[in-house]
């Protein structure tokens, strides 16, 4: 899944970064610093750390893209 451009500066340099703690991820605009809502990464249970990270990145992008569509 690809993040939509930033709703504030239309920047396309978007990354998923660690949030307030290692358990959270959010999308960040590398051009203006805007960020999306944080999503919690799974830290226990079935799956591997890599799978958990991949899922958290996916969810962070989904939340960023929803925020974009809600602002239009």
Secondary structure as UniProt FT lines:
FT   TURN            7..9
FT   STRAND          14..18
FT   TURN            22..23
FT   STRAND          24..29
FT   TURN            30..32
FT   STRAND          39..40
FT   HELIX           49..71
//
